[in-house]
Amino acid sequence: MSIYKYPLDLNVLQAATERIEWSLDNLPQICVSFSGGKDSTIMLHLTAQLARKRNKKICVLFIDWEAQFSCTIAHIENMRTQYRDVIDRFFWVALPLTTQNSLSQFQPEWQCWQPDTQWVRQPPDDAITDPAYFDFYKQGMTFEEFVREFSTWFAQKRPAAVMIGIRADESYNRFLTIANARKKRFADDKPWTTVAPGGHAWYIYPLYDWKTADIWTWFAKTRSSCNALYEMMYQAGVPLRYMRICEPFGPEQRQGLWLYHVLEPERWAVMCERVSGVRCGGIYAGYNNHFYGHRKILKPDHLTWSEYAMLLLDSMPRTTSEHYRNKIAVYLHWYQKRGVNDLPESQEGDTGTKDIPSWRRVCKVLLSNDYWCRALSFSPTKPKHYQRYSDRIKSKRKEWGILCSND
């Protein structure tokens, strides 16, 4: 797949404005996906202001992860109040959703707003807490499933736009989300659109070509409201590229866990009781710490990378170990079918965003608790299919003779 960059005769603000204006003019239903982070905040500011000029209404989707900073919740409330004249419906979702917990091998996933559990905080009174509100909702469905189903539900078989504030330079995966030539676009001249499941809604990425410097330049020049948590992160010495505000226990987001301990000690205490591994993550998950193998991968000198991978697998809880063995076996077999019978111990660039196969890359996945092995090009398996998938791959491992020593 060849991917090219085509320069425009516009700056990024002008381009984003044109994309949002086109969406407002051509798609009768608009929903802004809002997390409270810097990117989605700019997107909501721009969309709401342009909608106000056109005397149009928009909707907003905010998925509340339960374990969130008070600053973020205050910012969400402020934005909702600031643009209440143009917001038709504000979907404040506080339903049990399952997502990754990269802090623990005993609880590799966690469920926000889990029933019969002491929550980190209470949702607002007008939040959506009734599972029957969305006819597609299933108890404990994954975040990815919910977002896909929501776009179809929101469209109601009519043209609709779901605005998403991701940027291509944030990660290789996000770059591919937008640049993948196999994805259907609204039109060839609108590479910042992709079709959503169901075929009626479109994902719109108006800020896809912005850089981090563009984001902060916009806030500095406009003095528009932003999440105050960023200022606290800056004062605490967190580099700009490591500032994340969304689900709290993912591989990137866990680097800021220690801030809860400093800024909100009472909430931190509840989080430690609520989710496995949080206390450890607060100590070892900082952006400059190598404990989770996030930036720099270390191993014992007397072991090869493949030996180290086996050691890591053998040290895990059996259920977690079997999960990883299944994924790694599929990964190894895929390369074997293409003539790579012995995976290299290491290769140049193998710990970066591009999937360069090696045992060192496998070790990075294990050390970082990348439960769904996204760094090995896997995507999450739907919960209803997981057990069948797991049993099938376990049987295949015996057939292939790969990673079956613990069976």
C-alpha positions in Angstrom: 0.0 0.0 0.0 1.5 3.3 -1.1 0.7 6.4 1.1 1.5 9.9 0.0 1.2 13.3 1.6 -0.3 16.0 -0.5 0.4 19.6 0.7 -2.6 22.0 0.8 -2.7 25.7 0.2 -4.3 26.1 3.6 -3.1 26.1 7.2 -4.4 23.3 9.5 -7.0 25.6 11.1 -8.4 26.7 7.7 -8.5 23.0 6.5 -10.2 21.8 9.7 -12.8 24.6 9.5 -13.6 23.7 5.9 -14.0 20.0 6.8 -16.4 20.8 9.7 -18.4 23.3 7.5 -18.8 20.6 4.8 -20.0 18.1 7.4 -22.5 20.6 8.8 -23.8 21.5 5.4 -24.0 18.0 3.9 -24.8 15.6 6.8 -28.0 16.4 8.7 -26.9 14.7 11.9 -23.7 15.6 13.7 -22.3 13.9 16.8 -19.0 15.0 18.3 -17.1 12.3 20.2 -15.7 14.1 23.2 -13.2 12.8 25.8 -12.2 16.0 27.6 -8.7 15.8 26.0 -7.1 18.6 24.1 -7.9 17.3 20.6 -11.5 16.6 21.1 -11.9 19.9 23.0 -10.7 21.9 20.0 -13.0 19.8 17.8 -16.0 20.6 20.0 -15.1 24.3 20.2 -14.8 24.6 16.4 -17.9 22.4 15.6 -20.1 24.2 18.1 -19.1 27.6 17.1 -19.6 26.9 13.4 -23.0 25.3 14.2 -24.0 28.4 16.1 -23.3 30.6 13.1 -25.4 28.3 11.0 -28.2 28.1 13.6 -27.8 24.3 13.6 -27.8 21.7 16.4 -25.2 19.0 17.2 -25.0 16.1 19.6 -22.1 15.1 21.9 -21.0 11.7 23.0 -18.9 11.5 26.2 -18.0 8.1 27.6 -17.4 8.4 31.4 -14.7 6.0 32.5 -15.7 6.3 36.2 -12.0 6.7 37.3 -11.4 10.2 36.0 -9.8 13.4 37.4 -12.2 16.0 38.9 -10.6 18.5 36.5 -11.8 16.4 33.5 -15.4 16.2 34.8 -15.4 19.9 35.6 -14.2 20.6 32.0 -16.9 18.4 30.5 -19.6 20.2 32.5 -18.1 23.6 31.5 -18.1 22.7 27.8 -21.7 21.4 28.0 -22.8 24.6 29.6 -20.8 26.8 27.2 -22.5 25.3 24.2 -25.9 24.3 25.6 -27.6 26.5 23.0 -26.3 24.4 20.1 -26.2 20.9 21.8 -29.4 19.0 21.0 -28.5 15.9 23.0 -25.5 15.3 25.3 -24.9 11.5 25.6 -23.1 11.2 29.0 -22.6 7.5 29.0 -22.0 5.8 32.4 -22.7 2.2 31.5 -20.5 -0.9 32.2 -17.9 -1.1 29.4 -14.9 -3.4 29.3 -11.5 -2.2 28.3 -7.9 -3.0 28.8 -6.1 -2.9 32.2 -2.4 -2.9 31.3 -1.4 -2.8 35.0 -2.2 -6.4 35.9 -1.8 -9.9 34.6 -4.4 -11.1 37.0 -7.1 -8.7 35.8 -6.0 -7.8 32.2 -9.3 -6.2 31.5 -11.6 -4.1 33.8 -15.2 -2.9 33.6 -16.1 0.6 34.5 -19.4 1.1 36.4 -19.4 -2.6 37.1 -22.6 -3.5 39.1 -22.4 -4.4 42.8 -19.0 -2.7 43.1 -17.8 0.3 45.0 -17.3 2.9 42.3 -14.5 5.4 42.3 -17.1 8.2 42.0 -20.8 8.6 41.3 -22.0 9.6 37.8 -24.1 12.8 37.4 -27.8 12.5 37.8 -28.5 13.0 34.1 -25.9 10.4 32.9 -27.1 7.4 30.9 -27.0 4.5 33.4 -30.0 2.5 32.2 -28.8 -0.4 30.1 -32.1 -0.3 28.1 -31.4 3.3 26.8 -29.5 1.9 23.8 -31.1 -1.1 22.2 -27.7 -2.4 21.0 -26.1 -2.3 24.5 -24.9 -5.6 26.0 -23.7 -5.9 29.6 -20.0 -5.4 29.7 -19.5 -5.0 26.0 -16.1 -3.6 25.0 -15.5 0.1 24.3 -14.7 -0.7 20.7 -18.0 -2.6 20.2 -19.9 0.2 21.9 -18.5 2.9 19.6 -19.1 0.9 16.5 -22.7 0.2 17.5 -23.4 3.7 18.6 -22.6 5.2 15.2 -25.2 2.9 13.6 -27.8 3.6 16.4 -27.2 7.4 16.1 -27.6 7.4 12.3 -31.0 5.6 12.4 -30.5 4.7 8.7 -30.1 8.3 7.8 -26.9 10.2 6.8 -24.9 11.2 9.9 -21.4 12.3 10.9 -19.5 11.2 14.0 -16.6 13.6 14.6 -13.5 12.0 16.0 -10.5 14.1 17.2 -7.6 11.8 16.5 -4.5 13.0 14.8 -2.3 10.9 12.4 1.0 11.9 14.1 -0.1 10.5 17.5 0.7 6.9 16.6 1.2 4.6 13.7 -2.2 2.9 14.3 -4.0 6.2 14.3 -2.2 7.1 11.1 -3.4 3.9 9.5 -6.9 4.5 10.7 -7.1 7.5 8.4 -4.6 6.7 5.7 -5.6 3.1 5.0 -6.5 3.2 1.2 -8.7 0.1 1.6 -11.3 2.0 3.7 -14.3 3.5 1.9 -14.3 7.4 1.8 -17.2 9.7 1.3 -15.4 10.9 -1.8 -11.9 10.7 -3.2 -11.2 14.3 -2.3 -12.2 13.7 1.3 -9.5 11.4 2.8 -10.5 12.6 6.3 -13.7 10.5 6.1 -14.3 6.8 6.5 -17.5 4.9 6.5 -18.9 3.7 9.8 -20.4 0.2 10.3 -23.9 0.1 8.9 -23.0 2.3 6.0 -25.1 5.3 7.0 -22.8 7.2 9.4 -19.4 8.6 8.5 -16.4 9.1 10.8 -15.0 12.6 10.2 -11.4 13.4 11.3 -11.2 17.2 10.9 -7.9 17.5 12.9 -6.1 14.5 11.4 -3.2 16.5 10.0 -2.6 18.8 13.1 0.6 18.5 15.1 0.9 18.8 18.8 2.4 22.3 18.4 -0.7 23.3 16.4 -3.0 22.2 19.2 -1.3 24.3 21.8 -0.8 27.3 19.5 -4.6 27.3 18.9 -5.3 27.4 22.7 -2.7 30.1 23.3 -4.1 32.3 20.5 -7.8 31.9 21.2 -7.6 31.6 25.0 -10.4 29.1 24.7 -11.3 26.8 27.7 -9.2 23.7 28.1 -8.9 20.9 30.6 -7.0 22.4 33.6 -5.4 19.0 34.1 -2.9 19.8 31.3 -1.6 22.8 33.3 -1.1 20.5 36.3 0.7 17.9 34.2 2.9 20.6 32.8 3.7 22.0 36.3 4.5 18.4 37.4 7.1 18.1 34.5 5.2 15.7 32.2 6.4 16.2 28.6 3.7 17.3 26.2 3.9 14.2 24.1 3.1 12.0 27.2 0.0 13.9 28.3 -3.1 11.7 27.8 -6.7 12.0 29.0 -9.0 9.1 28.3 -9.4 5.6 29.7 -7.1 5.5 32.8 -5.4 2.2 32.7 -4.3 1.7 29.1 -0.6 1.4 28.0 -0.3 5.1 27.3 -2.6 6.5 30.0 -1.1 4.6 32.9 2.0 6.8 32.7 -0.1 9.6 34.4 -1.5 7.4 37.2 0.9 8.9 39.8 -0.8 12.3 39.3 -3.9 10.9 41.0 -1.9 10.1 44.1 -0.6 13.7 44.2 -3.7 15.6 43.1 -6.6 13.5 44.4 -5.4 11.2 47.2 -8.9 10.2 48.3 -9.9 9.1 44.8 -6.5 7.4 44.4 -7.2 5.2 47.5 -10.5 4.1 46.0 -8.9 3.3 42.7 -6.3 1.1 44.4 -9.1 -0.9 45.9 -11.2 -0.9 42.7 -8.8 -2.1 40.0 -6.0 -4.7 40.3 -2.4 -3.3 39.8 -3.2 0.4 40.2 -0.9 0.8 43.3 2.0 -0.8 41.4 1.2 1.3 38.3 1.4 4.5 40.3 4.9 3.6 41.3 6.3 2.1 38.2 4.3 3.3 35.2 5.8 6.8 34.9 6.8 8.0 31.4 10.6 7.7 32.3 10.3 4.3 34.0 11.3 1.0 32.2 9.3 -1.3 34.4 6.6 -2.0 31.8 9.0 -2.0 28.9 7.3 1.0 27.3 10.3 2.9 26.0 13.3 0.7 26.6 13.3 -3.1 26.8 15.7 -4.8 29.2 16.4 -8.5 29.8 18.7 -10.6 31.9 22.1 -10.8 30.2 22.3 -14.6 30.3 19.0 -15.1 28.4 18.2 -14.7 24.7 15.0 -12.8 23.9 13.1 -16.0 23.1 14.2 -17.5 26.4 13.2 -14.4 28.2 9.7 -14.6 26.5 9.3 -18.1 27.8 10.3 -17.0 31.2 7.8 -14.2 31.2 5.0 -16.6 30.0 5.9 -19.2 32.7 5.7 -16.5 35.4 2.2 -15.4 34.5 -1.1 -16.7 35.9 -2.1 -19.7 33.8 -5.1 -18.1 32.2 -3.2 -15.1 31.2 -0.3 -17.2 30.0 -2.5 -19.3 27.8 -4.1 -16.2 26.3 -0.7 -14.9 25.3 0.5 -18.3 24.1 -2.5 -18.5 21.7 -1.8 -15.0 20.2 2.0 -15.6 19.9 1.5 -19.0 18.3 -0.8 -17.5 15.6 1.8 -14.8 15.1 4.7 -17.3 14.7 2.6 -19.6 12.4 1.7 -16.7 10.2 5.4 -16.0 9.6 6.2 -19.6 9.2 3.8 -19.9 6.3 5.7 -17.0 4.7 9.1 -18.7 5.0 10.3 -17.3 8.4 10.7 -20.5 10.3 12.9 -19.0 13.1 11.8 -15.6 14.3 14.8 -13.3 14.7 15.9 -12.6 18.3 16.0 -8.9 17.5 16.0 -6.5 14.5 16.6 -2.8 14.1 13.4 -0.9 14.8 11.5 -3.9 16.1 10.2 -2.1 19.2 8.8 0.8 17.3 5.3 1.3 16.0 5.8 -0.7 12.8 5.4 -4.5 13.2 9.0 -5.7 12.6 8.9 -9.3 13.8 11.3 -10.5 16.5 11.3 -12.1 19.9 12.3 -8.8 21.4 9.0 -7.4 20.1 7.2 -10.3 21.7 8.9 -9.5 25.0 7.8 -5.9 24.7 4.2 -7.0 24.3 4.5 -9.2 27.4 6.2 -6.6 29.5 3.8 -3.9 28.6 0.7 -6.1 29.4 -0.5 -5.5 25.8 -3.3 -8.0 26.5 -4.8 -8.0 23.0 -1.3 -8.0 21.4 -2.0 -4.9 19.3 1.7 -4.5 18.8 1.7 -7.9 17.0 -1.1 -6.6 14.7 -4.0 -8.3 16.6 -7.3 -6.7 17.4 -9.6 -7.6 20.4 -11.7 -10.7 20.1 -15.4 -10.2 20.8 -16.3 -11.6 24.2 -19.0 -13.8 22.9 -16.5 -15.5 20.6 -13.5 -15.5 22.8 -13.9 -19.0 24.4 -14.5 -20.7 21.1 -11.5 -18.8 19.6 -9.3 -19.7 22.6 -10.2 -23.4 22.4 -9.6 -23.5 18.6 -6.2 -21.9 18.8 -5.1 -24.1 21.7 -5.9 -27.1 19.5 -4.0 -25.6 16.6 -0.9 -25.0 18.8 -0.7 -28.8 19.2 -1.1 -29.3 15.5 1.6 -26.7 14.7 3.9 -27.8 17.6 4.2 -24.2 18.8 4.2 -23.1 22.4 2.4 -26.2 23.6 4.7 -27.2 26.5 2.3 -26.0 29.2 -0.8 -27.8 27.8 
